[in-house]
Amino acid sequence: MKRVLVVDDEKQITRMLKTSLQSGGYGVVTAEHGIKALEEFTVHKPDLIITDLAMPLMNGLELTQEVRKISSTPIIVLSVRDTDSMKVSALDAGADDYLTKPFSMPELLARVRAQLRRPQRETATPSERRSVGDFILDTAAHTAILRGRALHLTPKEFDLLALLLTNADRVLTHKVLLRSIWGETAEDQPEYLRVLIGQLRKKLDCGDGIRYIQSEPWIGYRLIAMGTQSE
């Protein structure tokens, strides 16, 4: 049974989340703030964390930063603040997804399932050949295969695809992508990323309407490893 750590200082929300997650077949541990959450995380080693942002003693952003120092456990942030800057701050701190309150439980549960399906980053080694959704990636040989079709990628396109696949189903911010592919000096050059994303999308297009790279406006990009039908 997968275990979820729910962190929120509002008891009503905590009870609602606990009930819904347990009905979905998950074990649930709760905490009312970040300091308590770190204690529960150490003891119970949850498979996923759902945390509010605004909490006493240690808020959700600080909790995310502390967890990221020791683990890549998926983190979904919940907040009433629906600003792009707050979403970017949470994702840059290491959160894997961001959901604005109020939200529907079916949507939250779908996001929980998506995060628990994605490959865990600590298990992936740079030299291994691995299968992620529709892709087979070999970083040692610098080769990528999509549904049996070899992809002919430039070095930068390959690096971008490898980074997105390693974090499949997770939103990566523009800042993180730019810094990872080109270095810190490129953080203020978003046009680099737009061009590279456009090139990679064309090479992933199989002509059947399946799309793999999703844009999160003003925030970043997410790769869906199994693809999604374009509308």
C-alpha positions in Angstrom: 0.0 0.0 0.0 1.3 3.4 -1.0 1.6 5.9 1.9 0.8 9.6 1.6 1.8 12.3 4.0 -0.8 15.1 4.2 0.4 18.4 5.7 -2.1 21.2 6.4 -3.0 23.2 9.5 -6.7 23.3 8.6 -8.2 20.2 10.3 -11.3 20.1 8.0 -9.1 19.9 4.9 -6.9 17.3 6.5 -9.9 15.1 7.4 -11.3 15.5 3.9 -8.0 14.5 2.3 -7.4 11.6 4.6 -10.9 10.2 4.0 -10.6 10.5 0.2 -7.1 9.1 0.0 -8.0 6.2 2.2 -11.0 5.5 0.1 -8.6 5.4 -2.9 -6.6 2.7 -1.2 -3.7 4.8 0.2 -2.3 4.8 3.7 -2.3 8.3 5.2 -0.1 10.1 7.7 -1.0 13.7 8.7 0.9 16.7 10.1 -0.2 20.2 10.9 3.0 22.0 9.9 6.4 21.5 8.3 8.4 20.7 11.4 6.0 17.9 12.4 5.9 16.7 8.7 9.7 16.3 8.7 9.4 14.1 11.8 6.6 12.0 10.2 8.6 11.8 7.0 11.6 10.3 8.8 9.5 7.8 10.7 7.0 6.7 8.0 9.0 7.3 4.7 5.9 8.2 2.7 5.7 7.6 -1.1 4.2 11.0 -1.7 3.7 14.3 0.2 0.7 16.7 -0.2 1.3 20.0 1.5 -0.4 23.3 2.0 1.8 26.4 1.6 0.6 28.7 4.3 1.3 27.0 7.7 2.8 28.1 11.1 6.3 27.2 12.2 7.5 25.9 8.8 5.5 26.6 5.7 5.1 24.3 2.6 7.8 26.0 0.6 10.4 25.6 3.4 9.2 22.0 3.9 9.7 21.3 0.2 13.2 22.7 0.3 14.1 20.6 3.4 12.7 17.4 1.9 14.6 18.0 -1.4 17.9 18.0 0.6 17.4 14.3 1.5 14.8 12.8 -0.9 13.1 13.0 -4.3 9.8 11.8 -2.9 7.0 13.5 -5.1 5.5 16.6 -3.6 2.2 18.1 -4.5 1.6 21.7 -3.2 -1.9 23.0 -2.4 -2.6 26.7 -2.1 -5.3 29.3 -2.3 -2.7 31.6 -4.1 -3.1 31.2 -7.8 -0.3 33.5 -9.0 2.3 32.4 -11.5 5.1 33.7 -9.3 4.0 31.5 -6.4 3.7 28.4 -8.6 7.1 29.1 -10.0 8.5 29.5 -6.5 7.0 26.2 -5.3 8.2 24.3 -8.4 11.7 25.8 -8.3 11.9 24.8 -4.6 11.4 21.2 -5.7 7.6 20.6 -5.8 6.4 18.2 -8.5 2.9 19.7 -9.0 0.8 22.6 -7.8 -3.0 22.6 -7.3 -5.1 25.6 -6.4 -7.7 25.5 -3.7 -10.6 24.9 -4.0 -10.0 21.7 -6.1 -11.9 18.6 -6.9 -10.9 15.3 -5.2 -11.0 13.4 -8.5 -8.4 15.8 -10.0 -6.2 15.6 -6.9 -6.4 11.8 -6.9 -5.5 11.8 -10.6 -2.4 13.9 -9.9 -1.5 11.6 -7.0 -1.7 8.6 -9.4 0.4 10.4 -12.0 3.1 11.2 -9.5 3.3 7.7 -8.1 3.5 6.3 -11.6 6.5 8.3 -12.6 10.0 6.8 -12.3 11.8 7.7 -9.1 14.8 9.8 -9.8 17.1 8.3 -7.3 16.9 4.9 -9.0 18.0 6.1 -12.4 21.7 6.1 -13.1 23.3 8.1 -15.9 24.6 5.1 -17.8 21.6 2.8 -17.8 19.3 2.0 -20.7 15.8 2.5 -19.4 12.3 2.4 -20.6 9.9 5.3 -19.6 6.4 5.1 -21.1 6.7 5.1 -24.9 10.4 5.9 -24.8 13.6 3.9 -24.5 16.6 6.0 -23.5 20.3 5.1 -23.4 22.3 7.9 -22.1 25.6 6.1 -22.5 25.0 5.4 -26.2 23.2 8.7 -26.6 20.3 7.1 -28.3 16.5 7.5 -27.9 13.7 5.3 -29.3 10.1 6.3 -29.4 7.6 3.5 -30.1 10.2 1.6 -32.0 11.4 4.6 -34.0 14.9 5.9 -33.5 15.0 9.6 -32.8 17.8 11.6 -34.5 18.5 14.3 -32.0 21.1 17.0 -31.6 23.1 16.9 -28.3 21.0 19.6 -26.8 17.7 18.0 -27.9 18.9 14.7 -26.3 19.8 16.4 -23.1 16.4 18.1 -22.9 14.6 14.8 -23.6 16.6 13.0 -21.0 15.9 15.6 -18.4 12.2 15.7 -19.2 12.0 11.8 -19.1 13.8 11.6 -15.8 11.1 13.9 -14.4 8.2 12.4 -16.4 4.8 13.8 -15.5 6.5 16.5 -13.4 6.4 20.2 -14.2 9.9 21.6 -14.8 10.1 25.4 -14.7 11.8 27.5 -17.4 14.5 28.4 -15.0 15.3 24.8 -14.1 15.4 23.7 -17.7 17.5 26.7 -18.9 20.0 26.2 -16.0 20.2 22.4 -16.5 20.7 22.6 -20.3 22.8 25.8 -20.8 24.0 26.7 -17.4 23.1 29.6 -15.0 24.1 32.3 -17.5 21.1 31.3 -19.7 18.4 31.7 -17.1 17.4 35.0 -18.7 17.3 33.7 -22.2 13.9 32.0 -22.5 14.1 32.1 -26.3 16.7 29.3 -26.2 14.2 27.0 -24.5 11.3 27.9 -26.8 13.3 27.1 -29.9 14.6 23.8 -28.5 11.2 22.7 -27.3 9.8 23.4 -30.7 12.5 21.4 -32.4 12.0 18.4 -30.0 8.2 18.5 -30.4 8.6 18.1 -34.2 10.9 15.1 -33.8 8.5 13.4 -31.3 5.5 13.9 -33.6 4.4 10.5 -35.0 1.6 12.0 -37.1 -1.1 10.4 -35.1 -2.1 13.3 -32.9 -0.3 12.0 -29.8 1.6 14.8 -28.0 4.2 14.3 -25.3 5.4 17.7 -24.2 2.8 19.9 -22.5 3.2 23.7 -21.9 2.4 25.1 -18.5 1.8 28.8 -19.5 4.3 31.2 -17.8 5.7 28.3 -15.7 7.4 25.6 -17.7 6.9 22.2 -19.4 5.8 18.7 -18.5 6.5 15.5 -20.5 3.8 12.9 -20.5 5.7 9.6 -21.1 2.7 7.7 -22.5 1.5 10.7 -24.5 -1.8 12.4 -24.7 -4.3 12.9 -27.6 -4.2 16.4 -28.8 -7.5 18.2 -29.0 
